[in-house]
Structures are given as structure tokens and as C-alpha cells.
Amino acid sequence: MKKSALGILAASLTLGISSPCLAGSNPYADVPHTDWSYTAVAQLINQGLVTGCSEDDYHNLKRLTRHDLSVYIAQAMSQKNNATPESKALIGRLAKEYAHELHIIGVEDDAIPVEAATTPKPKKTEIEEKLNRFNIFGWGRIRYDRGMPKGNTMAHPTGAGSSDSHTNVDLLYSYKLNDQWTYQAETQFGRNINENKGHWFTEMEKMFLEGHVNGMNIRVGRYDLPAPMSFVYDEKCNGVSVQFGKVLKTKLDFGKVVASDDDGIVESGINSEKYADADYTYHSPHIYSIRFDAPLSKATNISAGFYHLSGGQIWQLQNPKTQANFSSIAFDSKLNKKWSVYGVFGHSTAQGVPDRYLGITGSDHNCYMLKFTYGHSDFANPGSWSAYFLYRHSPMLASFSNTDDWIKNIEGFRIGGDYMFTKNMCVNTYYTFGRDIDTHNRDDAMRIQLNWLY
């Protein structure tokens, strides 16, 4: 990016209609609220990548032109280093769509082809306008994972290694129903590749309606419900979500947790005689949660969440017949252009049950992690890279389902990083120097993964 967001805004305010580029294309043409780019910019505002306009104010604007959206997109482009891979891909698509308008207000970026920036876009037909209500994108990966215990651990009670190697693609799509409501869904296709004994799987990961009503963002259906930094809780929810607030964002959720063993007889590594007999069938727990997110400064954000479940998760060796509360607080801060720091602390009231193989019942209810990241990787910027270093302490009772769900009851260090070797493709890897919290035996893990966007 060669111009700051402030410079872009100033250029947009001083732009006159005498620009020669306006003769063949009108950047002041209205953008319908049903257009995919209108929804995409709303998502970027919601993620804090566009400032100066809240999501509620944005949706209350009765008229938006292509020029207006180009200013928002320019701001988001200046924040690409703080965006998720999915948001970066969305920003790149918007930059191409609005290349002509971005060129007019003086934005230059390697992601914008010269011919797209200087050639006016032809007027869209009625059919094209309707098709713009539909948006589709996604990502894929090929992963090699390996758990390497040295002795019996809670994650590997028999002492044998394990693998979560697989390949899969995720297809995300949305359809703008009207000015307020959008249908969104995600389908995952994949195959486990553990020791040539894999099987194909297809899952409807998400399927929900999202609407903006009276200043609130509402979701109904099956959607993501992550705790701060996804460290204590990271699962899907079949339920209802309501979010409100501008600076301090408050999010309420209630429904049922989506677990992989819904309605199945318990067959994990717990005391099967006591908890997995015929008188107990596992059902998805009910969940009630509240989460707060707010900026502390331009460089620092804080978030906190509380989650009440009517029963724990068998896979985490938590008593399925009791209720449990999970809470966490997290922060992220950009130290300078290269360094960022992240931290999270969590606590639970879950009751432990004995492991079937080791006879150990967990008792540690606190988890925490501190992470330092150097550099910025960007799918749209080949050659970019980042590296990180973290320490984690994550006992089984302290979380319901986190982003490393298959690496359980571990404390130790991890080093890792990713490298964008070509556009929209990257490789990432890590190595965890772990130790089981209860048995104190080594439990290392490694990952090598190829990712791509489409």
C-alpha cells in the first residue's frame, strides 16, 4: 500500500468530476444493498478493518455509491496485515472489483492489475445484478499431523502416537435475500489420510440466516461460536445469536452445542462402567453464553466470554451428567510494525472423570497462553512470511473444545510459522515441545500443512 488511509480519504473529498476516467464509467452510480460488495464491506466493518463508520450506521445509509465503497475498501486494504486469511481474500476480490474507482482516488497496490484500474467497467445487466446477490469462495488444505508421546499421557493413554492427517476443502457461500437478511452456509469435503486407512467425509459445517435489525446483528441456525482466541471454546452452535453495541460489542448466544458424537453411546477413554453403560446416551449440551469485545487503544483489543453448558464433553474427560461454566479473557496488541503479542486466560468448573486406562482424574481448572508473532503473512503477497513463539498450559478440564482439540492436557512451548510461496497458497508448520500435565511424560506434536484460497 503506497498511500495511507488518511491520504485516501483526503483524496476522495477533493476529487472533482473533471477526472478523465469518469467519462466512460460513473463511480457515483448507486450500489444496491443486494450487491455482494455491499455485504462484503459490512463484514469488514464488523471485523474492525474499516473505522469511522459503525456497522449500524453503514446499514442505515440510504444511498451508497461505488465511490463511497471504494473509500471503505481502501481503508480495509491498509489494514490487510491485521486481517484473517478469509478477510484478506475478500479484500483482494473487492480491490479487483473496484479497481477503477480506487485508481481514481489515488490508491496504488500490487494486487490491482493496471488494466483493471484504468479500464472503465461496463454497465451490468439485470441478470448480472441478480447474480451479484450470490457469493462463493473457500479454502483448502493438506495436513500432516503427528503426536509423539514418550510414555502414557491423557491424550495418548496407551503411549502410542496418533495422527490427525487429512485433506479437505471448505466451500462458503452466501445469498443476499434483501436489505436486512443474508443466508450463509459452509460445506466441508475431506478425507482422512492416516496410515492409508482414511475415509471420505462431507459435513455441513454452517447454515444460518444473518440479519441486521434495529441496530442488532442476529444469527439463527448453525454457526461458529468461538471463545476469545478460540482457546477455551471453539465449536458450532445450533441456536440464536444477538450482537449489539458499537465500541463495546456484546454478543449473546443460546442453543445446543454441535458435537461430533451427537446422540451416540459414550465410547471414549473414560470409566465406561460408570458413564458409558446403557442408562446414559450422550446428547449435545445446551449452552448459554455472553461475550464482550472492545478496543483499549488503536493497537490493543480485549475480549471476555462466559459459557454455561448443561454437561461437559466426554472427549475432554468431563462428567457428562453435570453442568459446567467456562470463562476466558484475552488481549491482542500490535507492538510495532513487525511484532505482536497475544494472551489468554481461562477457567472452568467442570468435574473430571477417571481415564479408563490410567485411572487419573484431572483437577486443574485453569488454562493460559502467551504468544509472540513476528512478521505478517498475506495470501495476496507472495514471499511474505511470519513466525511465532508461544507457551501454553491447557488442562483437559479447563476447556470444552479448543483449536488444538486433539492435543489435550498439554503444557509447553511451540514454535511455528508460515510462508506464502505463491499467490493464494502458503505452507505452515509448527513443533510443540509438550508435557502431560498429570503424568508429566513428554507429549510432543508436529504439523506441516499446505493451504490455498479460491
TIMI-366017 format. One record per atom (N, C-alpha, C): residue in one letter; x, y, z. Coordinates in pm, whole numbers, plus 50000, padded with zeros to 5 digits. Layout:
<rs>
AXYZ
...
</rs>
This chain:
<rs>
M500844988250000
M500005000050000
M500885012350000
K500675021849908
K501545033349893
K500925046249942
K499675045749987
K499045057550042
K498335053450169
S498385061850271
S497725058850396
S496235060650380
A495485054950477
A494025056350473
A493615070850484
L494375079150564
L494055093250578
L494225100350446
G495295097050374
G495515103350244
G494445099450145
I493985087050155
I492935082450065
I491655090150087
L491315092150216
L490095099350247
L490175113750199
A491345119950218
A491515133650173
A491385134650022
A491965124849952
A491865124849806
A490425123249761
S489685114949834
S488305112549793
S487445124949813
L487775133149914
L486985145049940
L487275156149841
T488485156449786
T488865167049695
T488695163149549
L488255150749523
L488115145849387
L487025153649314
G487295158149193
G486305165549115
G485825157248999
I484705161248939
I484125153548830
I484885155648700
S485935163748704
S486685166348582
S487685155348550
S487765145048639
S488705134248614
S488395127648480
P489405125348396
P489155119448265
P488615105348272
C488825098448385
C488365084648394
C486855083748409
L486195094848447
L484765094248471
L483965094048342
A484615097048231
A483855097948106
A483255084648067
G483975073548091
G483485060648046
G482815052448154
S482915056548281
S482315049048390
S481985058548503
N480835056848565
N480385066148667
N480625060448807
P481645065148877
P481915060049011
P480865064349112
Y479965073349071
Y478915077949161
Y477595070649136
A477665059749064
A476485051349046
A476165044249178
D474875042849207
D474455036449332
D474835021749334
V475165016849455
V475415002649477
V474204997049551
P473464987749492
P472294982149561
P472684974849688
H471804975149787
H472084967949911
H472104952949890
T471624948449777
T471664934149746
T472954929849678
D473814939449647
D475074936349579
D476024929349675
W476784919749626
W477704912149712
W478734921149778
S479174931649706
S480204940349763
S479684948449881
Y478384951649880
Y477794958649995
Y477904949850120
T477564937050107
T477654927750220
T479104925650262
A480014924850164
A481424922550195
A482004934050277
V481694946450241
V482204957950316
V481624957950457
A480354954050471
A479754953150605
A480524943250692
Q480964932150634
Q481744922450709
Q483074928350754
L483714936250667
L484994942350702
L484824952750812
I483714960150810
I483434969750918
I483234962351048
N482484951251044
N482234943251164
N483514937951224
Q484524935151140
Q485794929851188
Q486774940751229
G486364953551222
G487224964451264
G488264968451163
L488144963751039
L489124967250935
L488784980350866
V487614985750894
V487204998950844
V486715006850964
T487285018550987
T486935026751101
T486215039351057
G485615046251155
G484945058651125
G483485056951090
C483035044451079
C481635041751047
C481265028351111
S480295028451201
S479875016051264
S479035007851166
E478874995151197
E478084986451110
E476624991151104
D476104995951219
D474725000851222
D474575013151133
D475525022651144
D475455034751062
D475545031150914
Y476375021450883
Y476555017250744
Y475235012050687
H474565003450763
H473314997750712
H472185008150709
N472325018950786
N471295029350786
N471465039350673
L472595038750601
L472795047750487
L471845043850374
K471025053150331
K470035050050228
K470665049350089
R471805056150070
R472425056449937
R473935055049950
L474485045549876
L475935043449871
L476335042349725
T477405049349687
T477895048649550
T479145039949545
R479565036849424
R480815029249407
R481985037049463
H481945050349450
H482995058749508
H483015057349660
D481835057449724
D481775055849870
D482415042749913
L482035031949846
L482575018849884
L484065017949858
S484555024849755
S485995024349727
S486805030349841
V486255040549909
V486945046550024
V487015036550139
Y485895029550165
Y485905019250270
Y486885008050235
I486895003950108
I487794993250066
I489244997450080
A489535010050050
A490905014950065
A491365014150210
Q490475017550302
Q490815016150444
Q491115001750478
A490264992650432
A490474978450461
A491794973550401
M492144978550283
M493414974550221
M494604978850305
S494484990250372
S495574994950458
S495694986750586
Q494674978350616
Q494684970250737
Q494824955250706
K495284952050585
K495364937950545
K496214929550639
N497244935650697
N498134928050784
N497444923650913
N496334930150946
N495584926651067
N494384917851036
A494224913950911
A493044906450870
A493314891450871
T492224883650884
T492314869150874
T492544865250728
P492984852950701
P493164848850561
P491894850250479
E490734847050538
E489484848250465
E489184862850432
S489444871950529
S489194886250506
S490164891850403
K491404887050404
K492374891650305
K491914887850164
A491394875750151
A490894871550020
A489704880149977
L488854883650072
L487694891950041
L488124906050000
I489124911550071
I489654924750036
I490244924549895
G490954913749862
G491534912649728
G490474912249620
R489384905349646
R488304904649547
R487644918349531
L487454925449643
L486874938849637
L487794948449562
A489114947149585
A490074956049519
A490014954449368
K489814942149320
K489714939849176
K488394945349121
E487324943149197
E486004947749152
E485954963049143
Y486624969849238
Y486584984449244
Y487924990649203
A488664983549120
A489984988349079
A489905002049012
H488915004148928
H488785016848858
H488555028448956
E487655026449051
E487385037049149
E488575039349241
L489255028749280
L490445030149364
L491545037849292
H491655035349163
H492645042649083
H492315057549080
I491055060949071
I490635075049066
I491025082449195
I490845076049311
I491155082949436
I492625081449476
G493425075549387
G494865075549407
G495445063549478
V494705052749488
V495225040749554
V495995032349455
E497215028949491
E498045020249409
E498425008149493
D498224996449437
D498524984149511
D498884973349410
D499834965049449
D500264954449358
D499154944449328
A498144943749416
A497054934149396
A496074938649289
I496184951349243
I495254956649144
I495924956649007
P495454948648912
P496034948948778
P495894962748715
V496914967148640
V496884980348579
V495714981748485
E495444971348402
E494364972448306
E493004973448374
A492864966848492
A491594967648563
A491374981348623
A492484987848663
A492375001048726
A492075012048625
T492535010548503
T492405021348405
T491265019248306
T490665007148305
T489585004348211
T488235005448280
P487345014248235
P486035015448298
P485255002448287
K484464999248391
K483674987048390
K482374989448314
P481984980248229
P480714981748158
P479534980448254
K478434986348215
K477224985748297
K476724971348302
K476334966848423
K475894953048440
K474444951448395
T474144939548344
T472784936448303
T471954933048426
E470654931948406
E469764928648517
E470074914748573
I470404905448485
I470754891948530
I472024892248614
E473014900148570
E474264901248646
E474014907448783
E473144917148790
E472834923248918
E472214913049013
K471344904448960
K470744894149044
K471764883849088
L472664880248996
L473704870549032
L474644876049137
N474764889249147
N475634895249247
N475134893149388
R473894888749401
R473394885349535
R474064872749588
F474614864749498
F475234852149536
F476744853649539
N477364848949646
N478804849949662
N479344836349704
I480464832349647
I481044819349679
I482564820549682
F483164814549785
F484624813849794
F484954802649893
G486214800549919
G486584789950012
G488064787950023
W488444777250088
W489864773950106
W490024758850120
G491244754350109
G491524740150123
G492854738050192
R493114725550230
R494384722450296
R494724707750282
I496004704950288
I496524691350303
I497404691550427
R497044683650526
R497694684450658
R498344671150695
Y499564672350748
Y500214660950812
Y500424664550958
D499804656951046
D499924658951190
D500504646451254
R501244648351361
R501774636751431
R501944639851579
G501314631651665
G501544632451808
G502584622151848
M503564626351929
M504714617751959
M504934616852109
P504114609052181
P504274607752326
P505474599052361
K506004601452479
K507084593152533
K506624587952668
G505744578152659
G505084572952778
G503594575552770
N502874570852872
N501424572552875
N501054586952910
T500134592452834
T499634605952859
T498114605752849
M497464616552892
M496004617052885
M495524617552740
A496304623852653
A495954624152512
A496274610952443
H497284603852495
H497694590952438
H497844580952554
P496714576252611
P496764568052732
P497484554852716
T497554549652592
T498284537152572
T499744539452537
G500154551952523
G501524555152489
G501834554852342
A500844551552259
A501054551052114
A500844564852052
G501574567651944
G501424580351875
G500094581151802
S499764592951756
S498494594951686
S498684604751572
S497694605451484
S497784614351370
S496414619951337
D496384632551300
D495154639051254
D495354643751109
S496074635951030
S496384639750893
S495144638350805
H494934648250719
H493764647850631
H493924658250521
T493054657250423
T492944667550321
T491484671350311
N491204684250295
N489814688350283
N489704702150219
V488534705050167
V488234718150113
V486944723050177
D486874736150198
D485684742450254
D485084751750150
L483804750250126
L483074758450031
L482114767350108
L482294780450097
L481444790050166
L480624797850064
Y479364799650094
Y478514806850001
Y477454814650079
S477024825650018
S476004834050081
S475084839449973
Y473864842550013
Y472894848249921
Y472164859649992
K472214871549930
K471584883349987
K470084882749960
L469294880250064
L467854878850049
L467174892450030
N467594902350109
N467054915950098
N468024925250169
D467594937350197
D468494947150258
D468914943450400
Q468164934550465
Q468454931350604
Q468994917250625
W468594907750543
W468904893850572
W469724887250462
T470664878750507
T471534870950419
T471564856450466
Y471534847250371
Y471694833050402
Y473154829350379
Q473764822450476
Q475164818450464
Q475314803750500
A476244797050435
A476454782850460
A477904779150429
E478344768050486
E479684762650460
E479594747450455
T480154741750350
T480204727250335
T481664722850329
Q481984712350401
Q483354707250405
Q483394693350342
F484354691650253
F484594678750189
F486024674550224
G486214662050264
G487564658150302
G487774643150308
R489034639850336
R489394625750351
R490504624650454
N490324615850550
N491394612850644
N492454604450574
I493704607450600
I494774600350531
I495744594050631
N495224590150746
N496054583850847
N496414569650808
E497654567450780
E498184554150752
E497384546650645
N496964553750542
N496234547950429
N494924541150470
K494384545050585
K493124539250630
K492044550050638
G492174560050555
G491264571250563
G489914568150502
H488984577250525
H487654576250467
H487194590150428
W486294590750331
W485764603450285
W484724608450383
F484624621650394
F483564627350477
F483064640250414
T481784642750433
T481144655050388
T480324660350504
E480514672950539
E479824678750653
E479264692550616
M478054695250662
M477504708650652
M477964716050778
E479054723250767
E479664729650883
E478784740750940
K478254749050852
K477434760450896
K476254762250801
M475164767450856
M474004770550774
M473104779450859
F473074792450827
F472334801650913
F471854813750835
L470884820550893
L470414833450846
L471034844350930
E471494854950866
E472074866350938
E471344878950897
G470914886550998
G470164898650970
G470594910351056
H470314922451007
H470614934751079
H469274941551108
V468874940951235
V467554945651274
V467684955051394
N467224967451377
N467214977251487
N468564978351556
G469604979151478
G470944980951534
G471564968251589
M470914956851571
M471454944151621
M471804934951505
N472844926851526
N473204916451430
N472704903151484
I471864896351407
I471204884151455
I471584872451364
R471894861151426
R472134848751353
R471204837951407
V470634830151315
V469744819251352
V470114807151269
G470444796051335
G470824783851264
G472044777451324
R472894772151240
R474144765651283
R475304774751243
Y476054779551341
Y477084789551315
Y478264787551411
D479374794451383
D480544793751470
D480284801051600
L480814795451710
L480714801951841
L482054801051912
P483044809151872
P484364808351934
P484474816952059
A485174811952160
A485544819952276
A486724828752236
P487114838452320
P488274846752288
P489504838452251
M490044841052133
M491194834052077
M490934819052058
S489684814852069
S489274800852048
S490034791152139
F490514796052252
F491394787752335
F490594779152433
V489504784252488
V488704776852584
V487574769552514
Y487004775952413
Y485844770252348
Y485854774152201
D485674764252113
D485644766851969
D484824755851903
E483514758051898
E482614748151840
E481504755051763
K480684747351697
K479484752351631
K478334752351731
C477344760651703
C476164761351788
C474924760851700
N473964752651738
N472644752951678
N471774761751766
G471564774051727
G470834782951815
G470624796751757
V470604806651847
V470354820551813
V471444829251873
S471944838751795
S472974848151840
S472474862451817
V472684871051917
V472314885151907
V473524893451948
Q473974902451859
Q475104911051890
Q474674925651876
F475124933951970
F474794948151967
F475934956052029
G475914969152006
G476954977852058
G477914982151950
K478484994151966
K479414999451867
K480864998351916
V481215005452022
V482575004452075
V482714991852158
L481834990352258
L481794977952336
L480764968752271
K481224958352206
K480324949052138
K479944937852235
T478654935452246
T478124924952333
T477424914552248
K477704901852276
K477134890952196
K476524880552290
L475244877352268
L474524867352345
L474204855452256
D474394843352308
D474094831252233
D473384821152322
F472434814052265
F471844802752335
F471394792352233
G471534779652271
G471204768852179
G471794755852228
K472224747452132
K472844734752166
K474194733652096
V475154728252168
V476504726452113
V476474715552008
V477174717951898
V477284707951792
V478524699551817
A478344687151858
A479464678251886
A479494666951784
S480674661151765
S480844650751663
S480164637751702
D479894636051834
D479294623551879
D477854625651926
D477124634651858
D475734637151894
D474934624151899
D474164622552007
D473214611452019
D473854597652010
G475134596852043
G475804583852038
G476144578752177
I476244565652193
I476664559952321
I478114563952346
V478424567752469
V479764572452503
V480774561152488
E481814563552409
E482824553152386
E484224558952391
S484444569252473
S485784574952481
S486554568452595
G487694574352629
G488574567852725
G488214570152869
I486924570852906
I486574572853045
I486184559553108
N485814559953233
N485374548153305
N484044543453247
S484094534053154
S482904530353078
S481834523953166
E482224516753273
E481234510253357
E480334520653426
K480894532253456
K480134542153532
K479404552053444
Y479984555453328
Y479424566253249
Y478974562253110
A479364550653060
A479034547052922
A478144534652913
D477434531653022
D476564519953017
D475244523452949
A474344513852946
A473124515352867
A472194526152921
D472374530553046
D471444540453101
D471824554753065
Y472874556452986
Y473254570152950
Y473584571152802
T472884579952735
T473154582952594
T473544597552584
Y474654600352518
Y475154614052510
Y474344622352412
H473964634252454
H473274643752369
H474044657052374
S473894664952269
S474564677952266
S474114686452384
P475054692052461
P474674700352576
P474034713452532
H473164718652616
H472644732052597
H473734742052635
I473744753652570
I474744763852600
I474084777452606
Y474544785552703
Y474144799552717
Y475434807352736
S475644817652657
S476924824652665
S476764839552642
I477774847152689
I477854861452665
I479324864952641
R479554873552545
R480934877552511
R480994892552490
F482114898652534
F482354912852517
F483654914852439
D483654924252347
D484854928052271
D484934943252266
A486144948552291
A486314963152288
A487774966652263
P488034977852197
P489414982652182
P489864990252306
L491084987652349
L491674995552457
L492445007452402
S492955005952281
S493685016552212
S493685013052064
K494395020951983
K494485017951841
K495225004851816
A496085000951909
A496914989151887
A496494977051970
T495584978952066
T495264968352161
T493764966052172
N493384953252174
N491984949252189
N491874939252303
I490694938952363
I490444929652473
I489094922952451
S488964910552495
S487704903252483
S487544894052603
A486284891352639
A485984882552752
A484704875052722
G484624862652770
G483444854552745
G483114845452860
F481814842552875
F481334833152977
F480384823352909
Y480564810152935
Y479824799652866
Y479314789552969
H478004787752973
H477384778053063
H476874766252981
L477324754153015
L476914742052946
L476234732653043
S475164726452996
S474464716553078
S475114702953060
G476364702153101
G477124689753087
G478434692153017
G479464684453052
G480764686152989
G480894677752864
Q482084677252810
Q482344669752689
Q483124657252724
I482634645652678
I483264632952710
I484724632652662
W484954638052544
W486294637452487
W487324644552575
Q486884654052656
Q487794661152747
Q487764655252888
L487214643252902
L487134636453032
L486444644953137
Q485304650653099
Q484484658553190
Q483174651253212
N482674651853334
N481464644653371
N480284649253285
P479694640553204
P478624644653113
P477294647153183
K477184643253311
K475904644453381
K475834657053468
T476824665453461
T476834677453544
T476884689953456
Q476584701153517
Q476684713853448
Q478084719653468
A478494728353378
A479844734053387
A479854748053331
N480654756553389
N480864770253341
N482294771753289
F482434778453176
F483744781253119
F483834796353095
S484944802253131
S485134816653111
S486554819253064
S486734830152992
S488074833752943
S488144848552916
I489354853852921
I489644867652887
I490924867952805
A490964876152702
A492104876152610
A492404890352563
F493634892252514
F494014905052457
F494924902652338
D494994912352249
D495984912352142
D496494926552126
S497784928052097
S498374941352088
S499474941451983
K499434951551899
K500464953351797
K501564961951858
L502744956151882
L503834963151948
L504524973051855
N504714969051731
N505294977851628
N504924971951491
K505604976151387
K505254971451254
K505474956551235
K506344950651314
K506684936551296
K506174927451408
W506144932351532
W505874923851646
W504454925751698
S503804914551735
S502514914751801
S502534904751915
V501694907152017
V501624898152132
V500164894852158
Y499914882352199
Y498574877552229
Y498604870052362
G497554871352439
G497474864152566
G496044860352598
V495864849152669
V494524844552707
V494614836652836
F493564838052920
F493454830353044
F492034825053053
G491884812453096
G490564806553106
G490414798353233
H489154796253272
H488844788553393
H487534781053372
S487384769353435
S486154761753426
S485794755853562
T484524751553574
T484054744653694
T483724730153664
A484204725053550
A483874711353508
A484414701053608
Q483654690353628
Q484084679353713
Q484754668653628
G485874663753675
G486604653653600
G486094639653626
V486354630753532
V486064616453548
V487354608853521
P487524597053578
P488794589853563
P488984584353423
D490204585053377
D490554578953249
D490514563753263
R489964557153162
R489774542753167
R491094535253174
Y492114540653108
Y493394533653100
Y494324537053216
L494374549953253
L495354554253353
L494744555853492
G493424556753500
G492784558553630
G492994572353689
I493404582053607
I493694595553655
I492484604553632
T492154612653732
T491094622653720
T491724636453725
G491494644353623
G492074657753619
G491534666653729
S492344676453771
S491914685553877
S492294700053849
D493014702653742
D493454716253709
D492384723053623
H491854734253671
H490754741153603
H491184754053534
N492464757353532
N492934769953474
N493804767253352
C493614775153248
C494454774153129
C494914788153089
Y496054788753018
Y496564801852976
Y497554799852862
M497764810552787
M498694810352676
M499234824352651
L500514825352615
L501144837952576
L501874835552445
K501614844152346
K502144841952211
K502734854852156
F503914853752094
F504564864852025
F504694861351877
T504324870751792
T504374868651647
T505254879251582
Y506074875051486
Y506924884351411
Y506584883151262
G506424894551198
G506164894751055
G504674893951024
H504344895050895
H502964894750850
H502884886550721
S502124875950724
S501924867850604
S500604871950540
D500604872350408
D499444877150334
D499284868550209
F498134862050194
F497894853450079
F498054861049947
A497794874049948
A497894881949825
A499304887149801
N500234883949891
N501604889249880
N502604877749882
P502924871949766
P503904861049761
P505234865349821
G505834856349897
G507104859249963
G506944864350104
S505744868150145
S505544872750283
S505564860750377
W505914863350502
W506024852550599
W505854857850741
S505624848850834
S505554852350975
S506014840351056
A506434843051179
A506864832651271
A506334835851409
Y506144825551490
Y505624828051625
Y506254818651725
F506114822651850
F506614815051964
F505584816352075
L505194805252138
L504174806052242
L504444796052353
Y503854798852469
Y503804789352579
Y502354787252616
R501964774652634
R500574771552665
R500484761852782
H499404763452858
H499064754352966
H497574751752952
S497204739752905
S495804737152870
S495344723652924
P495014722853053
P494484710253109
P493114706953051
M492754694253057
M491534689752992
M490284695853052
L490274698353183
L489074703553246
L488834718353215
A489854725353167
A489754739853153
A489104744253022
S488914735052928
S488334738952800
S487294728752757
F486384733152674
F485374724152619
F485844718352487
S486284727052399
S486824722852270
S487604734552215
N488914733252204
N489724744452156
N490294741552018
T491074750851967
T491584749451831
T492584738051818
D493124733151929
D494014721451927
D493344710052002
D492094707251967
D491284697852043
D491934684152057
W492684679951956
W493264666451961
W494564666252043
I495094677852079
I496284678752164
I495794682852302
K495544673252390
K494854675952516
K495794674652635
N495494682552740
N496174681452869
N497684683952857
I498044693852777
I499444696552745
I499874710152797
E501104710952843
E501764723652870
E503134723252804
G503594734752756
G504894735152692
G504994746152589
F506084745852513
F506384756152415
F506074751452273
R505794761052188
R505584758152047
R506254768951963
I506904764651856
I507444773951757
I506834770351622
G506564780551542
G505944777851413
G505974789951324
G505454788551204
G505414799751111
G504754795750981
D504564805450893
D504014802650761
D504694811150656
Y504644806250533
Y505334812850421
Y504434812250299
M504194823850236
M503384824750116
M504294822949994
F504364810849942
F505324808249835
F504794812249698
T503494814449686
T502904819849565
T501564825749602
K500934832749509
K499684839349541
K498604829249578
N497914832049689
N496804823949739
N497214810049786
M498514807749808
M498974794849858
M500074797049961
C500054789050066
C501084790350168
C501324776750232
V502434775750302
V502744763950382
V502994768750525
N502444761550622
N502754764950761
N503134752350837
T503854754450943
T504364743251021
T504574747551165
Y504554737651255
Y504914740451395
Y505444727751460
Y506114729751573
Y506544718651657
Y506244722451801
T505564713551873
T505214715752013
T506104707052101
F506794713452194
F507574706352295
F506684705352419
G505884694452426
G504844693552527
G505144683752638
R504384685552746
R504474676552861
R503074674652917
D502674662252946
D501354659753002
D501274665753142
I500194672853169
I500064680053297
I499934670453414
D499334658753393
D499114649353504
D500174638553514
T500574632453402
T501564621753409
T502994627153399
H503144639653350
H504454646153333
H505334639553227
N504774630553149
N505524624553038
N505524634052919
R506594633352838
R506684641452717
R505584637752620
D505024647952553
D503994645652451
D504144656252344
D505144654352257
D505424663952151
D504434662252036
A504344672551952
A503474671951835
A504054680751725
M503774676951601
M504254684951488
M503184685751381
R503294696051297
R502354697751186
R503064704051068
I502744699150949
I503114705350822
I501854706150738
Q501524717950688
Q500244719650621
Q500364728950500
L499744724850391
L499644733050270
L498244738850264
N498124752150248
N496834758850243
N496674766350112
W495424767750067
W495174775949949
W493784782149960
L493614793449891
L492344800349883
L491824799649740
Y490514799849724
Y489934800449591
Y488634808449596
</rs>
